[in-house]
Amino acid sequence: MMIDKTDHVATCIAPLRRGETVELMLSGRKRKKIKAKQSIPFAHKICVKAMKKGDQCLKYGLSIGSATKEIKVGDYIHVHNIESNRGRGDLENN
């Protein structure tokens, strides 16, 4: 599911296996097909627009963080390649 046409990521509404192809929809129209480069869990993000290290990552048309390395279309987006604008909840209270 892609929220805004400017987004770099889409949220997976089902788990994806590596090599599986998904079709992005925006406003009920078919947009484009993307092949997952890694397995991606349900509700996690897939890259739909390539990013260079330091680029802002957009979701909802707003920045949610920045790329910590080059990210290609189809890559799994998570804490290993995006630094969140809001911090890392998985590291809190450690």
C-alpha positions in Angstrom: 0.0 0.0 0.0 1.5 3.3 -1.1 -0.1 6.4 0.6 1.2 9.3 -1.5 2.6 9.5 -5.0 5.8 11.1 -3.6 6.5 8.2 -1.2 9.8 6.2 -1.4 8.2 3.3 0.5 5.0 1.2 0.4 3.7 -0.8 3.4 3.3 -4.6 2.7 -0.3 -5.7 3.5 0.9 -9.3 3.4 4.3 -10.9 4.0 6.5 -11.0 0.8 9.0 -13.7 -0.1 12.3 -12.8 -1.8 11.6 -12.7 -5.6 7.9 -12.2 -5.2 6.4 -9.4 -7.3 3.9 -6.9 -6.0 1.8 -4.4 -7.9 1.5 -0.9 -6.3 -1.8 0.9 -6.2 -2.4 4.6 -5.7 -5.9 6.0 -5.7 -7.3 2.7 -6.9 -5.2 2.7 -10.1 -2.5 0.2 -11.0 0.9 1.9 -10.7 3.9 -0.4 -11.2 5.2 -3.8 -10.4 8.1 -4.3 -8.0 10.1 -7.5 -7.1 11.1 -8.0 -3.5 14.9 -8.3 -3.2 14.5 -9.8 0.4 11.7 -11.4 2.3 9.6 -8.6 4.0 7.3 -9.2 7.0 3.7 -8.1 7.1 3.3 -4.3 7.8 6.9 -3.6 7.0 8.1 -1.4 4.1 9.4 -2.0 0.6 11.4 0.6 -1.3 9.5 1.9 -4.4 11.9 4.8 -5.3 15.7 4.4 -5.1 17.5 6.4 -2.4 21.2 7.4 -2.0 22.8 7.6 1.4 21.5 10.7 3.2 18.3 11.0 1.1 15.1 11.7 3.0 12.7 8.7 3.0 9.1 9.8 2.4 6.0 8.0 3.6 2.6 9.8 3.7 4.3 12.5 1.6 6.4 13.4 4.7 10.0 12.5 5.8 10.1 9.5 8.2 13.9 9.3 8.2 17.0 9.3 6.1 18.8 6.5 4.2 22.0 5.3 6.0 23.2 3.7 2.7 22.1 3.3 -0.9 18.7 1.6 -1.1 17.4 0.1 -4.3 13.8 -0.4 -5.5 12.5 -3.7 -4.0 14.8 -3.5 -0.9 13.4 -4.2 2.5 13.2 -0.8 4.4 13.8 -1.0 8.2 16.3 0.1 10.9 19.2 -1.5 9.0 19.0 1.1 6.2 16.9 4.0 7.5 17.6 6.3 10.5 14.2 7.3 11.8 13.3 11.0 12.6 11.7 9.8 15.8 14.4 7.5 17.2 14.6 3.8 17.6 11.9 2.3 19.7 13.6 -1.1 19.6 16.6 0.4 21.5 14.6 2.2 24.2 15.1 1.1 27.8 18.2 -0.9 27.0 
